[in-house]
Amino acid sequence: MFQNFLSMEDTVFCGVFDGHGPYGHVIAKRVRDLLLLKLGSHLESYLSCEEVLKDISLNTADRMTSDILVQISANGEFDGHGPYGHVIAKRVRDLLLLKLGSHLESYLSCEEVLKEISLNTADRMTSDILVQISANGESRVYNKDQDMVQMLLTSIVKAYRFMDKELKMQVDVDCFCSGTTAVTMVKQGQHLVVGNIGDSRAVLGTRNKENKLVPFQLTEDLKPDVPAEAARIKRCRGRIFALRDEPGVARLWLPNHNSPGLAMARAFEDFCLKDFGLISVPDVSYRRLTEKDEFVVLATDWIWDVLTNEEVVEIVAKAPTPCTAGRALVEAAVRNWRWKFPTSKVDDCGVVCLFLDSKPDKLSTASFSVDKHISNGLT
C-alpha cells in the first residue's frame, strides 16, 4: 500500500495477494514486491524522451559521450563506498537491471496489450471508455483523461505479464505447483483502475440515488466454472470438476491426473497448469470516481466466502475510525466462519480498505494468519 505512488500527488497503489501451494506464501510476497516495482517502472516510462534527454543535458555539462555510455553498459560494474557500499551496489545492480528491462518492455505497443486484454476479458469491462479504447485498438490520444486511463491500463497488464517470466527464473522457489492470486488497484485523482487474477475481489462502497450506501463489485471472481474461463480451459484440454465433499467448488485439473485441483482460473505461477488453460493475464476494470464513492475494499476469497458484499460495506462503514475498518472486517469474517463451519480450519486472509473521502486518503489494512492471528495497520 503506497500513497503518493511514484511521487505523484493523489496517487495510491494497493493490493492483496493470496498464495497457495507449498511455496504460496513465498511467491505471494515476491509478486507483491516485484509487481509494485514493475508497475512503477512502466508508469515512469511514459515520461517523454525529450524530458529525459533534457534532464541528461542539464546535469552532465557535456561530460558524457556515447563512448562513455557504451563503456558503462558494457562493463556493468557498480563500485560501492561507505559502510554499506557493498550492499547498496548489489541492490542498485539488481534493481537497475530490472528497471532497464521494464523501460525496454514499455515499447510494447498499446495495440498488442489491448488485444491481449480483449481476448481474455470476454466483454466484462464495465466502463465505456475502456470498451472504446479496446475496440479501437489504437494508441491515439483522445484527451488528457483518456491518456491517463490508457497509461494505467497498459502498465498494469505489462506488470502482470512480467511476473511469470521473472519468477520462473528464480531457482530457489518451486513454482510448479504453487502460486498466488492478486487484486491490485491504482487510484490517480478521479481515475480508478483495478487489475485482477484469481478469486480475490474488489468492492466499492458508493451512494445510490436514494443516498443509501450500497456495494458495487469492481471485479469478477475468476473461478474455473465462469463460462468464458471454462471455455478457454476446455480448449486447452484442462478439466473442471468439483470434489464430492465440496460440490459447490469447481476446480481446475490436469488432463490425465486428478491434480492439483486449483479453485481459480487465473493465477501467477502454477506452471503445471499453464499449458492447460490457467493464465496470468489480468481482468481489468475502470471507474471514474465521483463524490458518491466513499471507499474501496480489496480482500482475499476467504472473506467473500463468509460475508456478502452488502455485509462487507456495512461493516466498513460502521467502523469507528478508518484505521479500524480492516480489523473489524477480518474479525467479523473469522466469527462467521467459525459459526458456519465449526469443524473447518480458519484460513489466512488479507484486507485493504481505501477511504476516498479523506484528505489525504486513508488506507486501513488487516490480515489473519492461523499462526499470527489478527494484525492491522494504517498507512
C-alpha positions in Angstrom: 0.0 0.0 0.0 1.6 3.2 -1.2 0.3 6.8 -1.1 1.8 9.4 -3.5 2.9 6.4 -5.6 5.9 7.4 -7.8 5.9 10.8 -6.1 2.6 11.6 -8.0 0.2 13.6 -5.9 -3.2 11.9 -5.1 -1.9 8.6 -6.5 -2.4 5.4 -4.4 -1.4 1.8 -5.1 -2.7 -1.1 -3.1 -3.3 -4.8 -3.4 -3.8 -8.2 -1.8 -2.0 -11.4 -2.7 -3.2 -14.8 -1.7 -0.6 -17.6 -2.1 -1.5 -21.3 -2.4 0.5 -24.5 -2.6 3.7 -25.4 -0.7 5.5 -22.2 -1.6 2.5 -20.0 -2.0 3.4 -17.6 0.9 6.9 -17.0 -0.6 5.5 -16.4 -4.1 2.8 -14.0 -2.8 5.5 -11.9 -1.1 7.7 -11.8 -4.1 4.9 -11.0 -6.5 3.8 -8.2 -4.2 7.3 -6.6 -4.2 8.1 -7.2 -7.9 4.7 -6.2 -9.2 4.9 -2.8 -7.4 8.4 -2.2 -8.8 7.4 -3.3 -12.3 4.2 -1.3 -12.4 6.2 1.8 -11.2 8.7 1.3 -14.0 6.1 1.1 -16.7 4.3 4.2 -15.4 7.6 6.1 -15.3 8.4 5.0 -18.8 5.7 7.3 -20.1 8.0 10.2 -19.3 8.8 11.6 -22.7 12.2 11.0 -24.3 12.6 14.8 -24.7 12.2 15.3 -21.0 14.8 12.5 -20.3 17.3 13.9 -22.7 16.8 17.4 -21.4 17.4 16.1 -17.9 20.6 14.5 -19.0 21.8 17.6 -20.8 21.2 19.8 -17.8 23.1 17.6 -15.4 26.1 16.3 -17.4 27.7 19.5 -18.5 28.8 17.8 -21.7 30.8 15.3 -19.8 29.0 12.2 -21.1 29.7 10.9 -24.6 28.3 7.9 -26.3 31.6 6.1 -25.8 31.3 6.6 -22.0 27.8 5.3 -22.0 28.7 2.3 -24.0 31.6 1.6 -21.7 29.3 1.8 -18.6 26.7 -0.5 -20.1 29.3 -3.0 -21.3 31.2 -3.2 -18.0 28.1 -3.3 -15.8 30.2 -2.6 -12.7 29.0 -0.9 -9.6 31.6 0.4 -7.1 30.0 0.9 -3.7 31.6 3.1 -1.0 30.9 3.8 2.7 30.0 1.4 5.4 27.1 -0.1 3.4 28.5 0.5 -0.1 28.8 -3.2 -1.0 25.1 -3.8 -0.1 23.9 -0.7 -1.9 26.0 -1.6 -5.0 24.4 -5.1 -5.2 20.9 -3.6 -4.8 21.5 -1.0 -7.4 22.8 -3.6 -9.8 19.7 -5.8 -9.4 17.2 -3.0 -9.4 18.8 -1.2 -12.3 18.7 -4.3 -14.4 15.0 -4.8 -13.6 14.3 -1.1 -14.2 16.0 -1.1 -17.5 14.2 -4.2 -18.6 10.9 -2.5 -17.7 11.6 0.6 -19.8 12.6 -1.5 -22.7 9.5 -3.6 -22.4 7.4 -0.4 -22.3 7.9 0.0 -26.0 5.4 -2.9 -26.5 2.6 -1.3 -28.4 -0.7 -0.3 -26.8 -2.4 -2.3 -29.6 -0.8 -5.5 -28.5 -1.7 -5.0 -24.8 -5.3 -4.1 -25.6 -5.6 -7.0 -27.9 -4.4 -9.3 -25.2 -6.9 -7.8 -22.7 -9.8 -8.1 -25.2 -9.1 -11.8 -25.8 -9.2 -12.6 -22.1 -11.9 -10.4 -20.6 -14.9 -11.7 -22.5 -16.6 -8.4 -22.7 -16.6 -8.0 -18.9 -15.3 -4.4 -18.9 -17.9 -2.1 -17.4 -16.5 1.2 -18.5 -17.5 2.8 -21.8 -14.1 4.5 -22.0 -12.2 1.2 -21.7 -14.5 -0.5 -24.2 -14.0 2.3 -26.6 -10.2 2.1 -26.3 -10.0 -1.7 -26.6 -12.4 -1.7 -29.5 -10.5 0.9 -31.4 -7.2 -0.9 -30.7 -5.3 2.4 -31.2 -2.8 4.3 -29.2 -4.2 7.6 -30.3 -4.8 10.1 -27.5 -8.3 11.4 -27.4 -7.9 13.7 -24.4 -5.9 14.0 -21.3 -8.1 11.8 -19.1 -8.2 9.0 -21.6 -4.5 9.2 -22.0 -4.1 8.7 -18.2 -6.5 5.7 -18.2 -4.7 4.1 -21.1 -1.4 4.6 -19.4 -2.7 3.0 -16.2 -4.3 0.1 -18.1 -1.4 -0.8 -20.2 1.1 -0.5 -17.3 -0.9 -2.9 -15.2 -1.1 -5.5 -18.0 2.6 -5.3 -18.7 3.5 -5.6 -15.0 1.3 -8.7 -14.6 2.7 -10.3 -17.7 6.3 -9.9 -16.3 5.6 -11.9 -13.1 5.6 -15.4 -14.6 8.7 -14.7 -16.6 10.6 -13.3 -13.6 9.7 -16.0 -11.1 10.3 -18.8 -13.5 13.9 -17.9 -13.5 14.2 -17.9 -9.7 15.6 -21.3 -8.9 15.2 -21.0 -5.1 11.4 -21.4 -5.2 9.5 -24.2 -6.8 6.6 -22.6 -8.7 5.4 -25.7 -10.5 2.5 -26.4 -8.1 2.5 -23.2 -6.1 1.3 -19.7 -7.0 -0.7 -16.7 -5.9 -3.8 -14.7 -6.9 -3.7 -10.9 -6.9 -6.1 -8.0 -7.0 -4.4 -4.6 -7.3 -5.7 -1.1 -7.7 -4.2 2.2 -8.8 -6.1 5.4 -7.9 -4.9 8.5 -9.7 -7.1 11.5 -8.9 -10.6 10.5 -10.0 -9.3 7.5 -12.0 -9.6 4.1 -10.5 -8.1 1.1 -12.4 -8.2 -2.4 -11.0 -6.3 -5.5 -12.2 -7.4 -9.0 -11.0 -6.3 -12.6 -11.5 -7.9 -15.3 -9.4 -10.7 -15.2 -6.8 -9.9 -12.2 -4.7 -12.3 -9.3 -5.0 -12.6 -5.5 -5.1 -15.8 -3.9 -4.0 -16.7 -0.2 -3.9 -18.9 1.4 -1.3 -21.0 4.1 -3.0 -24.2 6.1 -2.6 -27.2 5.3 -4.8 -29.9 7.7 -5.9 -31.6 7.4 -2.5 -28.3 8.2 -0.8 -28.1 4.7 0.6 -24.6 3.2 0.9 -24.5 0.1 -1.4 -21.8 -2.1 -2.8 -20.6 -2.1 -6.4 -18.4 -5.0 -7.4 -15.4 -3.9 -9.4 -14.0 -7.4 -10.2 -15.3 -10.8 -11.1 -14.3 -13.9 -9.2 -12.3 -15.7 -11.9 -13.2 -19.3 -11.0 -12.9 -22.2 -13.4 -16.7 -22.5 -13.9 -17.1 -18.9 -15.1 -18.3 -19.6 -18.7 -15.6 -17.6 -20.5 -12.9 -19.1 -18.3 -14.3 -22.6 -18.7 -14.3 -22.3 -22.5 -10.6 -21.4 -22.5 -9.7 -24.2 -20.1 -11.5 -26.8 -22.2 -9.9 -25.6 -25.4 -6.5 -26.2 -23.7 -7.5 -29.7 -22.5 -7.8 -28.8 -18.8 -10.6 -30.4 -16.8 -13.1 -28.8 -14.5 -15.0 -30.6 -11.8 -15.8 -30.4 -8.1 -14.9 -32.9 -5.4 -17.7 -34.9 -3.8 -17.2 -33.2 -0.4 -17.1 -29.8 -2.0 -19.9 -29.9 -4.6 -20.0 -26.1 -5.0 -16.3 -25.6 -5.6 -15.2 -26.0 -9.2 -11.5 -26.9 -9.6 -9.0 -27.0 -12.4 -7.3 -30.3 -13.0 -4.6 -31.7 -15.4 -5.9 -33.6 -18.4 -4.7 -37.1 -17.2 -4.2 -36.7 -13.5 -6.5 -35.6 -10.6 -4.2 -32.8 -9.5 -3.6 -30.1 -8.5 -7.3 -29.0 -8.3 -6.9 -25.3 -8.4 -10.0 -23.3 -7.4 -9.3 -20.4 -9.7 -8.9 -19.9 -13.5 -6.1 -17.3 -13.3 -3.0 -17.1 -11.1 0.7 -16.3 -11.1 3.0 -19.3 -11.4 1.4 -22.8 -11.0 3.4 -23.8 -14.1 2.0 -27.3 -14.1 -1.3 -25.8 -15.4 -0.1 -23.0 -17.7 -0.5 -25.2 -20.8 -4.0 -26.3 -19.8 -5.9 -23.1 -19.5 -4.5 -21.3 -16.5 -3.4 -17.8 -17.4 -2.0 -14.7 -15.6 -3.5 -12.0 -17.9 -5.4 -9.6 -15.6 -9.0 -8.8 -15.9 -9.0 -5.0 -15.8 -11.8 -2.6 -15.0 -12.0 1.2 -14.8 -14.2 3.6 -12.9 -14.2 7.4 -12.8 -14.8 8.2 -9.1 -17.5 10.7 -8.0 -18.4 12.3 -4.8 -20.8 9.4 -4.1 -18.0 6.9 -3.9 -16.7 6.5 -0.3 -14.3 3.6 -0.1 -12.9 0.5 -1.8 -12.4 -2.9 -0.2 -9.8 -5.4 -1.5 -9.9 -8.8 0.1 -8.9 -12.4 -0.5 -11.5 -15.0 -1.3 -11.9 -16.3 2.2 -13.6 -13.0 3.3 -16.2 -13.3 0.5 -16.8 -16.9 1.3 -18.5 -15.9 4.6 -19.6 -12.3 4.0 -21.7 -10.8 1.3 -20.8 -7.6 -0.5 -23.6 -5.8 1.5 -22.3 -7.1 4.8 -18.7 -6.0 4.0 -19.8 -2.5 3.1 -21.9 -2.2 6.2 -19.1 -3.4 8.5 -16.6 -1.0 7.0 -19.0 1.9 7.1 -19.7 1.3 10.8 -16.1 1.1 11.9 -15.3 3.8 14.5 -12.3 5.1 12.5 -10.8 4.3 9.1 -7.8 2.6 10.8 -10.1 0.0 12.5 -12.1 -0.9 9.4 -9.8 -3.6 8.1 -9.6 -5.3 11.5 -13.3 -5.1 12.1 -13.9 -6.9 8.7 -11.4 -9.7 9.5 -12.9 -10.2 12.9 -16.4 -10.5 11.5 -15.2 -13.0 8.9 -13.5 -15.1 11.5 -16.6 -15.2 13.6 -18.9 -16.1 10.7 -16.5 -18.8 9.5 -16.4 -20.5 13.0 -20.2 -20.3 13.2 -20.9 -21.6 9.7 -18.1 -24.2 9.5 -17.3 -25.1 13.1 -15.2 -28.2 12.1 -13.2 -26.5 9.3 -9.9 -24.7 9.8 -9.9 -20.9 9.6 -7.8 -19.9 6.5 -5.4 -17.0 6.2 -6.8 -13.8 4.7 -5.9 -10.2 3.9 -7.9 -7.0 3.6 -7.2 -3.4 2.4 -9.7 -0.6 2.8 -9.1 2.7 0.9 -11.2 5.6 2.1 -11.8 8.1 -0.7 -13.5 10.9 1.2 -10.5 11.6 3.4 -7.8 14.2 2.8 -5.4 12.7 2.5 -6.8 9.3 1.5 -6.7 6.7 4.4 -5.6 3.1 4.0 -6.7 0.6 6.5 -5.2 -2.9 6.3 -5.7 -6.1 8.3 -4.8 -9.8 7.9 -5.4 -13.0 9.7 -2.9 -15.8 9.9 -3.5 -19.1 11.6 -0.1 -18.7 13.3 0.0 -15.0 13.9 -3.7 -14.3 14.4 -5.1 -10.8 13.5 -2.8 -7.9 12.7 -3.7 -4.5 11.4 -2.1 -1.2 10.3 -2.7 2.2 8.8 -0.6 3.9 6.1 
